[in-house]
Amino acid sequence: MLVSQILKTKALHDIVTVSPATLVAEAAKMLSEKRIGTVVVSRDGNSADGILSERDIVREIGARGAGCLSRPVEDLMTTKLITCTSNDAADAVLQKMTDGRFRHMPVLEGGKLIGVVSLGDVVKAKLMELSMEKNALEGMIMGH
């Protein structure tokens, strides 16, 4: 299964971006309201300059206190992004997420942000794929 197939199951509005100057408190509110785990940080709304997750925020609050909420997201965001393209295999994306211990990956085409896939998205797609394979094998065994 390819990332492009996973993206087709998601609404286009799933791409949530904030500017680097957005305050961490605003980003946290957005994460809470939209019930998502991460926002892509983008200077122009089309590129991926960084990523900020709820884990990043909690880690910073634990290390430096609630004062970090008044800082811009560019101070906390991860800038060494691991990204994928729509032609990447779900297995490869799952492996990168597992190895890197992160749950969200921006999808880029020609440097342009076209989506974000989560660990949950990839696992759900893999489970659907396994279910279809199981049903196909059962059909062959049963002669259907």
C-alpha positions as CSV (number, residue, x, y, z in Angstrom):
1,M,0.0,0.0,0.0
2,L,1.2,3.5,-0.9
3,V,1.0,6.7,1.0
4,S,-1.2,8.1,-1.8
5,Q,-3.8,5.5,-0.9
6,I,-3.7,6.5,2.7
7,L,-4.1,10.2,1.8
8,K,-7.2,9.4,-0.2
9,T,-9.0,8.2,3.0
10,K,-8.3,11.5,4.7
11,A,-10.0,14.9,4.2
12,L,-7.9,17.6,2.7
13,H,-8.5,19.8,5.7
14,D,-6.4,17.4,7.7
15,I,-3.3,19.5,6.9
16,V,-3.0,22.0,9.8
17,T,-0.2,24.5,9.6
18,V,1.0,27.4,11.7
19,S,3.6,30.1,11.1
20,P,6.9,29.9,13.0
21,A,5.8,33.1,14.9
22,T,2.6,31.5,16.3
23,L,2.7,31.3,20.1
24,V,3.0,27.8,21.6
25,A,-0.2,28.5,23.6
26,E,-2.1,29.1,20.3
27,A,-0.7,26.0,18.7
28,A,-1.7,24.0,21.8
29,K,-5.2,25.4,21.7
30,M,-5.4,24.4,18.0
31,L,-4.3,20.9,18.8
32,S,-6.9,20.6,21.5
33,E,-9.8,22.0,19.4
34,K,-9.0,19.9,16.3
35,R,-8.2,16.8,18.4
36,I,-4.9,16.3,16.5
37,G,-1.4,15.5,17.7
38,T,0.7,17.8,15.6
39,V,0.9,20.9,13.5
40,V,3.2,21.5,10.6
41,V,5.1,24.7,10.9
42,S,5.2,26.6,7.6
43,R,6.3,30.1,6.6
44,D,4.2,30.1,3.5
45,G,1.5,27.4,4.1
46,N,3.0,25.2,1.3
47,S,6.3,24.1,2.7
48,A,7.2,22.2,5.8
49,D,9.8,24.1,7.9
50,G,9.2,22.2,11.0
51,I,6.7,20.2,13.1
52,L,5.4,20.7,16.6
53,S,3.7,17.9,18.5
54,E,1.8,17.7,21.7
55,R,4.7,15.7,23.0
56,D,7.1,18.6,22.2
57,I,5.0,21.0,24.2
58,V,4.6,18.6,27.2
59,R,8.3,17.9,27.2
60,E,9.1,21.6,27.2
61,I,6.6,22.4,30.0
62,G,8.2,19.6,32.0
63,A,11.7,20.9,31.4
64,R,11.2,24.7,31.6
65,G,7.7,25.3,33.0
66,A,4.6,26.9,31.6
67,G,6.5,30.0,30.4
68,C,7.3,28.2,27.2
69,L,3.6,28.7,26.2
70,S,4.3,32.3,25.5
71,R,7.2,31.5,23.1
72,P,6.9,31.2,19.3
73,V,6.6,27.6,18.0
74,E,9.9,28.0,16.1
75,D,11.6,27.8,19.5
76,L,10.2,24.3,20.1
77,M,9.6,22.8,16.7
78,T,11.5,19.9,15.3
79,T,13.4,21.2,12.2
80,K,15.1,18.0,11.1
81,L,12.0,16.6,9.4
82,I,11.7,13.1,8.2
83,T,9.2,13.2,5.3
84,C,7.8,10.9,2.7
85,T,6.2,11.2,-0.7
86,S,2.9,9.9,-1.9
87,N,4.8,7.1,-3.8
88,D,6.4,5.7,-0.6
89,A,5.2,2.4,0.7
90,A,3.3,2.3,4.0
91,D,5.7,-0.3,5.3
92,A,8.7,2.1,4.8
93,V,6.8,4.9,6.5
94,L,5.9,2.7,9.4
95,Q,9.5,1.6,9.8
96,K,10.8,5.3,9.7
97,M,8.2,6.3,12.4
98,T,9.1,3.3,14.6
99,D,12.8,3.8,14.2
100,G,12.5,7.6,14.9
101,R,9.9,7.2,17.6
102,F,7.5,9.7,16.2
103,R,3.9,9.6,15.2
104,H,3.4,12.1,12.4
105,M,5.1,12.5,9.0
106,P,4.6,15.3,6.5
107,V,4.0,14.2,2.9
108,L,5.8,16.3,0.3
109,E,5.7,16.4,-3.4
110,G,8.3,18.6,-5.1
111,G,8.9,20.4,-1.7
112,K,5.2,21.2,-1.4
113,L,3.2,19.9,1.6
114,I,0.4,17.7,0.4
115,G,-0.6,15.9,3.6
116,V,0.3,14.4,6.9
117,V,0.1,10.8,7.8
118,S,0.0,9.6,11.3
119,L,1.1,6.3,12.8
120,G,-2.6,5.5,13.3
121,D,-3.4,6.2,9.6
122,V,-0.6,3.8,8.6
123,V,-1.6,1.0,11.1
124,K,-5.3,1.3,10.0
125,A,-4.3,1.0,6.3
126,K,-2.1,-2.0,7.1
127,L,-4.9,-3.7,9.0
128,M,-7.3,-3.1,6.1
129,E,-4.7,-4.6,3.7
130,L,-4.2,-7.7,5.9
131,S,-8.0,-8.2,6.1
132,M,-8.4,-8.0,2.3
133,E,-5.5,-10.5,1.9
134,K,-7.0,-12.8,4.5
135,N,-10.4,-12.7,2.7
136,A,-8.8,-13.3,-0.7
137,L,-6.9,-16.3,0.6
138,E,-10.0,-17.8,2.3
139,G,-11.9,-17.3,-0.9
140,M,-9.2,-19.2,-2.9
141,I,-9.1,-22.0,-0.3
142,M,-12.9,-22.3,-0.2
143,G,-13.0,-22.2,-4.0
144,H,-15.0,-18.9,-4.3
